[in-house]
Amino acid sequence: MNKYENDFVYGRDRLKKLLIATAIGCALSFFMPKYSYVQVAFMCMTCVLFATALVCIFKYCRCPNCGKVIFFGVLAVKSCPRCHRNLVTGKKMRKQ
């Protein structure tokens, strides 16, 4: 039994979690003593999480209908900017 409707919904959910973890790592890095090993570790963790978020966007955050990568607004967009179909249901969206 699959919890997600399609790869886009899975990618968007995974991206939210990665961005939250990246923000936490960045904040922890900021509040650690300067030039300590712990600060460097959190900084490296933040960079790795950010790179993983970019990979997640290019792998999963695509329109299920036309295949366009949705980079900007991926967490808020409801329909594909190219084919104007709903990203979850695949139905054609009306103009607003």
KOLMAR-360613 format. One record per atom (N, C-alpha, C): residue number from 1; x, y, z; atom name; chain; residue in one letter. Coordinates in steps of 0.02 Angstrom, whole numbers, plus 50000, padded with zeros to 5 digits. Atoms other than C-alpha are relative to their C-alpha. Example, Ala and Ser with C-alpha at 12.3 -4.5 7.8 and 13.67 -1.06 7.14 Angstrom:
# KOLMAR-360613
- i | X | Y | Z | at | ch | aa
- 1 | 50045 | 49941 | 50000 | N | A | A
- 1 | 50615 | 49775 | 50390 | CA | A | A
- 1 | 50045 | 50060 | 50000 | C | A | A
- 2 | 49958 | 49941 | 49997 | N | A | S
- 2 | 50684 | 49947 | 50357 | CA | A | S
- 2 | 49961 | 50055 | 50037 | C | A | S
END
This chain:
# KOLMAR-360613
- i | X | Y | Z | at | ch | aa
- 1 | 50042 | 49941 | 50000 | N | A | M
- 1 | 50000 | 50000 | 50000 | CA | A | M
- 1 | 50045 | 50062 | 50000 | C | A | M
- 2 | 49959 | 49941 | 50007 | N | A | N
- 2 | 50078 | 50163 | 49943 | CA | A | N
- 2 | 49965 | 50060 | 50033 | C | A | N
- 3 | 50027 | 49942 | 49964 | N | A | K
- 3 | 50052 | 50317 | 50054 | CA | A | K
- 3 | 49993 | 50061 | 49954 | C | A | K
- 4 | 49998 | 49941 | 50043 | N | A | Y
- 4 | 50088 | 50442 | 49913 | CA | A | Y
- 4 | 49964 | 49986 | 49934 | C | A | Y
- 5 | 50037 | 50006 | 50063 | N | A | E
- 5 | 49982 | 50475 | 49758 | CA | A | E
- 5 | 50047 | 49992 | 49941 | C | A | E
- 6 | 49952 | 50002 | 50055 | N | A | N
- 6 | 50132 | 50503 | 49644 | CA | A | N
- 6 | 50069 | 50023 | 50025 | C | A | N
- 7 | 49932 | 49980 | 49981 | N | A | D
- 7 | 50318 | 50545 | 49644 | CA | A | D
- 7 | 50005 | 50073 | 50020 | C | A | D
- 8 | 49997 | 49929 | 49983 | N | A | F
- 8 | 50285 | 50732 | 49651 | CA | A | F
- 8 | 49980 | 50011 | 50073 | C | A | F
- 9 | 50023 | 49992 | 49931 | N | A | V
- 9 | 50190 | 50719 | 49816 | CA | A | V
- 9 | 50053 | 49971 | 50047 | C | A | V
- 10 | 49946 | 50029 | 49961 | N | A | Y
- 10 | 50327 | 50605 | 49885 | CA | A | Y
- 10 | 50059 | 50048 | 50004 | C | A | Y
- 11 | 49943 | 49954 | 50002 | N | A | G
- 11 | 50463 | 50727 | 49830 | CA | A | G
- 11 | 49987 | 50063 | 50039 | C | A | G
- 12 | 50017 | 49939 | 49963 | N | A | R
- 12 | 50373 | 50878 | 49901 | CA | A | R
- 12 | 50002 | 49988 | 50075 | C | A | R
- 13 | 49999 | 50018 | 49929 | N | A | D
- 13 | 50351 | 50791 | 50069 | CA | A | D
- 13 | 50072 | 49991 | 50024 | C | A | D
- 14 | 49929 | 50011 | 49982 | N | A | R
- 14 | 50533 | 50736 | 50072 | CA | A | R
- 14 | 50039 | 50066 | 50000 | C | A | R
- 15 | 49966 | 49935 | 50004 | N | A | L
- 15 | 50591 | 50911 | 50021 | CA | A | L
- 15 | 49985 | 50043 | 50061 | C | A | L
- 16 | 50017 | 49962 | 49940 | N | A | K
- 16 | 50496 | 50991 | 50166 | CA | A | K
- 16 | 50044 | 49977 | 50059 | C | A | K
- 17 | 49960 | 50027 | 49945 | N | A | K
- 17 | 50587 | 50876 | 50288 | CA | A | K
- 17 | 50073 | 50018 | 49993 | C | A | K
- 18 | 49930 | 49983 | 50012 | N | A | L
- 18 | 50756 | 50907 | 50208 | CA | A | L
- 18 | 50014 | 50074 | 50013 | C | A | L
- 19 | 49991 | 49929 | 49989 | N | A | L
- 19 | 50734 | 51096 | 50212 | CA | A | L
- 19 | 49996 | 50018 | 50073 | C | A | L
- 20 | 50004 | 49989 | 49928 | N | A | I
- 20 | 50683 | 51092 | 50395 | CA | A | I
- 20 | 50065 | 49978 | 50033 | C | A | I
- 21 | 49937 | 50024 | 49972 | N | A | A
- 21 | 50836 | 50987 | 50437 | CA | A | A
- 21 | 50059 | 50046 | 49981 | C | A | A
- 22 | 49948 | 49953 | 50021 | N | A | T
- 22 | 50946 | 51106 | 50336 | CA | A | T
- 22 | 49998 | 50064 | 50042 | C | A | T
- 23 | 50006 | 49939 | 49959 | N | A | A
- 23 | 50879 | 51257 | 50431 | CA | A | A
- 23 | 50023 | 49988 | 50071 | C | A | A
- 24 | 49978 | 50017 | 49932 | N | A | I
- 24 | 50908 | 51170 | 50598 | CA | A | I
- 24 | 50076 | 49994 | 50002 | C | A | I
- 25 | 49927 | 50007 | 50002 | N | A | G
- 25 | 51086 | 51124 | 50549 | CA | A | G
- 25 | 50035 | 50067 | 49993 | C | A | G
- 26 | 49972 | 49934 | 50009 | N | A | C
- 26 | 51120 | 51302 | 50493 | CA | A | C
- 26 | 49997 | 50040 | 50065 | C | A | C
- 27 | 50007 | 49964 | 49937 | N | A | A
- 27 | 51053 | 51374 | 50656 | CA | A | A
- 27 | 50048 | 49973 | 50053 | C | A | A
- 28 | 49953 | 50030 | 49952 | N | A | L
- 28 | 51154 | 51251 | 50761 | CA | A | L
- 28 | 50072 | 50020 | 49984 | C | A | L
- 29 | 49933 | 49979 | 50020 | N | A | S
- 29 | 51309 | 51295 | 50662 | CA | A | S
- 29 | 50013 | 50072 | 50020 | C | A | S
- 30 | 49993 | 49929 | 49983 | N | A | F
- 30 | 51278 | 51480 | 50693 | CA | A | F
- 30 | 50012 | 50010 | 50075 | C | A | F
- 31 | 49996 | 49990 | 49928 | N | A | F
- 31 | 51262 | 51460 | 50882 | CA | A | F
- 31 | 50057 | 49962 | 50034 | C | A | F
- 32 | 49942 | 50034 | 49971 | N | A | M
- 32 | 51415 | 51350 | 50908 | CA | A | M
- 32 | 50059 | 50048 | 50006 | C | A | M
- 33 | 49940 | 49957 | 49995 | N | A | P
- 33 | 51582 | 51426 | 50963 | CA | A | P
- 33 | 50037 | 50003 | 49934 | C | A | P
- 34 | 49966 | 49990 | 50064 | N | A | K
- 34 | 51681 | 51497 | 50818 | CA | A | K
- 34 | 50060 | 49953 | 49993 | C | A | K
- 35 | 49944 | 50041 | 50020 | N | A | Y
- 35 | 51805 | 51382 | 50731 | CA | A | Y
- 35 | 50008 | 49936 | 50042 | C | A | Y
- 36 | 49997 | 50063 | 49964 | N | A | S
- 36 | 51761 | 51230 | 50835 | CA | A | S
- 36 | 49983 | 49943 | 49952 | C | A | S
- 37 | 50015 | 50058 | 50042 | N | A | Y
- 37 | 51748 | 51054 | 50764 | CA | A | Y
- 37 | 49926 | 49988 | 49994 | C | A | Y
- 38 | 50072 | 50010 | 50002 | N | A | V
- 38 | 51565 | 51048 | 50808 | CA | A | V
- 38 | 49968 | 50048 | 49950 | C | A | V
- 39 | 50026 | 49952 | 50048 | N | A | Q
- 39 | 51530 | 51206 | 50708 | CA | A | Q
- 39 | 50014 | 49977 | 49928 | C | A | Q
- 40 | 49982 | 50025 | 50067 | N | A | V
- 40 | 51623 | 51134 | 50558 | CA | A | V
- 40 | 49958 | 49940 | 49982 | C | A | V
- 41 | 50042 | 50059 | 50013 | N | A | A
- 41 | 51526 | 50971 | 50575 | CA | A | A
- 41 | 49929 | 50020 | 49981 | C | A | A
- 42 | 50068 | 49977 | 50017 | N | A | F
- 42 | 51358 | 51061 | 50576 | CA | A | F
- 42 | 49999 | 50036 | 49933 | C | A | F
- 43 | 49997 | 49966 | 50064 | N | A | M
- 43 | 51413 | 51169 | 50430 | CA | A | M
- 43 | 50004 | 49950 | 49942 | C | A | M
- 44 | 49995 | 50052 | 50052 | N | A | C
- 44 | 51462 | 51015 | 50328 | CA | A | C
- 44 | 49933 | 49963 | 49993 | C | A | C
- 45 | 50065 | 50034 | 50002 | N | A | M
- 45 | 51298 | 50930 | 50376 | CA | A | M
- 45 | 49949 | 50043 | 49963 | C | A | M
- 46 | 50046 | 49954 | 50034 | N | A | T
- 46 | 51202 | 51084 | 50317 | CA | A | T
- 46 | 50012 | 49999 | 49924 | C | A | T
- 47 | 49985 | 50002 | 50072 | N | A | C
- 47 | 51292 | 51082 | 50149 | CA | A | C
- 47 | 49978 | 49934 | 49968 | C | A | C
- 48 | 50021 | 50065 | 50027 | N | A | V
- 48 | 51259 | 50896 | 50124 | CA | A | V
- 48 | 49924 | 49997 | 49995 | C | A | V
- 49 | 50074 | 50001 | 50002 | N | A | L
- 49 | 51074 | 50916 | 50169 | CA | A | L
- 49 | 49973 | 50045 | 49944 | C | A | L
- 50 | 50022 | 49955 | 50053 | N | A | F
- 50 | 51057 | 51063 | 50049 | CA | A | F
- 50 | 50011 | 49968 | 49931 | C | A | F
- 51 | 49987 | 50035 | 50063 | N | A | A
- 51 | 51138 | 50963 | 49908 | CA | A | A
- 51 | 49950 | 49944 | 49990 | C | A | A
- 52 | 50050 | 50053 | 50004 | N | A | T
- 52 | 51021 | 50819 | 49947 | CA | A | T
- 52 | 49931 | 50028 | 49982 | C | A | T
- 53 | 50064 | 49968 | 50017 | N | A | A
- 53 | 50872 | 50938 | 49937 | CA | A | A
- 53 | 49999 | 50017 | 49925 | C | A | A
- 54 | 49997 | 49986 | 50072 | N | A | L
- 54 | 50929 | 50993 | 49763 | CA | A | L
- 54 | 49992 | 49937 | 49959 | C | A | L
- 55 | 50008 | 50064 | 50035 | N | A | V
- 55 | 50944 | 50812 | 49708 | CA | A | V
- 55 | 49928 | 49977 | 50003 | C | A | V
- 56 | 50071 | 50019 | 49992 | N | A | C
- 56 | 50770 | 50779 | 49776 | CA | A | C
- 56 | 49956 | 50039 | 49953 | C | A | C
- 57 | 50039 | 49959 | 50046 | N | A | I
- 57 | 50701 | 50924 | 49675 | CA | A | I
- 57 | 50006 | 49974 | 49929 | C | A | I
- 58 | 49991 | 50021 | 50069 | N | A | F
- 58 | 50777 | 50864 | 49512 | CA | A | F
- 58 | 49977 | 49929 | 49987 | C | A | F
- 59 | 50021 | 50070 | 50010 | N | A | K
- 59 | 50731 | 50682 | 49541 | CA | A | K
- 59 | 49925 | 49990 | 50006 | C | A | K
- 60 | 50071 | 50015 | 49985 | N | A | Y
- 60 | 50555 | 50688 | 49613 | CA | A | Y
- 60 | 49952 | 50057 | 49985 | C | A | Y
- 61 | 50047 | 49944 | 50006 | N | A | C
- 61 | 50482 | 50863 | 49594 | CA | A | C
- 61 | 49990 | 50019 | 49927 | C | A | C
- 62 | 50016 | 49991 | 50071 | N | A | R
- 62 | 50427 | 50845 | 49414 | CA | A | R
- 62 | 49925 | 49992 | 49991 | C | A | R
- 63 | 50071 | 50009 | 50017 | N | A | C
- 63 | 50256 | 50862 | 49337 | CA | A | C
- 63 | 49989 | 49928 | 49978 | C | A | C
- 64 | 50013 | 50070 | 50020 | N | A | P
- 64 | 50184 | 50686 | 49323 | CA | A | P
- 64 | 49974 | 49994 | 49928 | C | A | P
- 65 | 50029 | 50003 | 50067 | N | A | N
- 65 | 50106 | 50733 | 49155 | CA | A | N
- 65 | 50050 | 50018 | 49946 | C | A | N
- 66 | 49955 | 49978 | 50054 | N | A | C
- 66 | 50236 | 50830 | 49055 | CA | A | C
- 66 | 50074 | 49989 | 50018 | C | A | C
- 67 | 49931 | 50014 | 49980 | N | A | G
- 67 | 50395 | 50793 | 49156 | CA | A | G
- 67 | 50042 | 50061 | 50014 | C | A | G
- 68 | 49962 | 49938 | 49986 | N | A | K
- 68 | 50446 | 50976 | 49184 | CA | A | K
- 68 | 50020 | 50001 | 50074 | C | A | K
- 69 | 49977 | 49992 | 49932 | N | A | V
- 69 | 50552 | 51004 | 49339 | CA | A | V
- 69 | 49971 | 50064 | 50028 | C | A | V
- 70 | 50030 | 49942 | 49968 | N | A | I
- 70 | 50462 | 51122 | 49457 | CA | A | I
- 70 | 50047 | 50019 | 50057 | C | A | I
- 71 | 49947 | 49980 | 49953 | N | A | F
- 71 | 50601 | 51214 | 49549 | CA | A | F
- 71 | 49975 | 50054 | 50048 | C | A | F
- 72 | 50023 | 49944 | 49959 | N | A | F
- 72 | 50528 | 51378 | 49611 | CA | A | F
- 72 | 49927 | 49989 | 50020 | C | A | F
- 73 | 50068 | 50007 | 49975 | N | A | G
- 73 | 50373 | 51369 | 49719 | CA | A | G
- 73 | 49976 | 49928 | 50005 | C | A | G
- 74 | 50019 | 50070 | 50000 | N | A | V
- 74 | 50377 | 51180 | 49728 | CA | A | V
- 74 | 49956 | 49982 | 50061 | C | A | V
- 75 | 50039 | 50015 | 49940 | N | A | L
- 75 | 50303 | 51183 | 49904 | CA | A | L
- 75 | 49930 | 50031 | 49997 | C | A | L
- 76 | 50065 | 49965 | 50002 | N | A | A
- 76 | 50157 | 51298 | 49857 | CA | A | A
- 76 | 49960 | 49989 | 49937 | C | A | A
- 77 | 50034 | 50004 | 50064 | N | A | V
- 77 | 50115 | 51264 | 49675 | CA | A | V
- 77 | 49950 | 49942 | 50000 | C | A | V
- 78 | 50053 | 50051 | 50005 | N | A | K
- 78 | 49955 | 51168 | 49639 | CA | A | K
- 78 | 49995 | 49969 | 49930 | C | A | K
- 79 | 50004 | 50025 | 50068 | N | A | S
- 79 | 49965 | 51152 | 49450 | CA | A | S
- 79 | 50066 | 50013 | 49964 | C | A | S
- 80 | 49939 | 49995 | 50038 | N | A | C
- 80 | 50105 | 51132 | 49324 | CA | A | C
- 80 | 50000 | 50065 | 49960 | C | A | C
- 81 | 49998 | 49938 | 50039 | N | A | P
- 81 | 50163 | 51298 | 49246 | CA | A | P
- 81 | 49999 | 49988 | 49925 | C | A | P
- 82 | 49998 | 50013 | 50072 | N | A | R
- 82 | 50185 | 51215 | 49076 | CA | A | R
- 82 | 49934 | 49972 | 49974 | C | A | R
- 83 | 50059 | 50033 | 50029 | N | A | C
- 83 | 50037 | 51099 | 49049 | CA | A | C
- 83 | 49935 | 50018 | 50037 | C | A | C
- 84 | 50057 | 49976 | 49961 | N | A | H
- 84 | 49919 | 51178 | 49180 | CA | A | H
- 84 | 49955 | 49943 | 50024 | C | A | H
- 85 | 50038 | 50055 | 49970 | N | A | R
- 85 | 49867 | 51011 | 49253 | CA | A | R
- 85 | 50015 | 49997 | 50075 | C | A | R
- 86 | 49991 | 50008 | 49928 | N | A | N
- 86 | 49842 | 50976 | 49438 | CA | A | N
- 86 | 50056 | 49950 | 50012 | C | A | N
- 87 | 49942 | 50043 | 49989 | N | A | L
- 87 | 50001 | 50898 | 49507 | CA | A | L
- 87 | 49984 | 49937 | 50039 | C | A | L
- 88 | 50019 | 50060 | 49961 | N | A | V
- 88 | 49908 | 50774 | 49618 | CA | A | V
- 88 | 49951 | 49957 | 49960 | C | A | V
- 89 | 50051 | 50039 | 50034 | N | A | T
- 89 | 49756 | 50723 | 49517 | CA | A | T
- 89 | 50012 | 49992 | 49925 | C | A | T
- 90 | 49987 | 50003 | 50072 | N | A | G
- 90 | 49816 | 50760 | 49340 | CA | A | G
- 90 | 49945 | 50031 | 49958 | C | A | G
- 91 | 50055 | 49969 | 50038 | N | A | K
- 91 | 49655 | 50850 | 49292 | CA | A | K
- 91 | 50020 | 50069 | 49976 | C | A | K
- 92 | 49988 | 49934 | 50028 | N | A | K
- 92 | 49660 | 51005 | 49183 | CA | A | K
- 92 | 49970 | 50053 | 50046 | C | A | K
- 93 | 50022 | 49947 | 49955 | N | A | M
- 93 | 49648 | 51163 | 49289 | CA | A | M
- 93 | 49967 | 50056 | 49959 | C | A | M
- 94 | 50033 | 49944 | 50033 | N | A | R
- 94 | 49532 | 51307 | 49245 | CA | A | R
- 94 | 50043 | 50063 | 50009 | C | A | R
- 95 | 49965 | 49936 | 49994 | N | A | K
- 95 | 49604 | 51480 | 49213 | CA | A | K
- 95 | 49967 | 50042 | 50053 | C | A | K
- 96 | 50028 | 49958 | 49946 | N | A | Q
- 96 | 49586 | 51600 | 49358 | CA | A | Q
- 96 | 50016 | 50071 | 49989 | C | A | Q
END
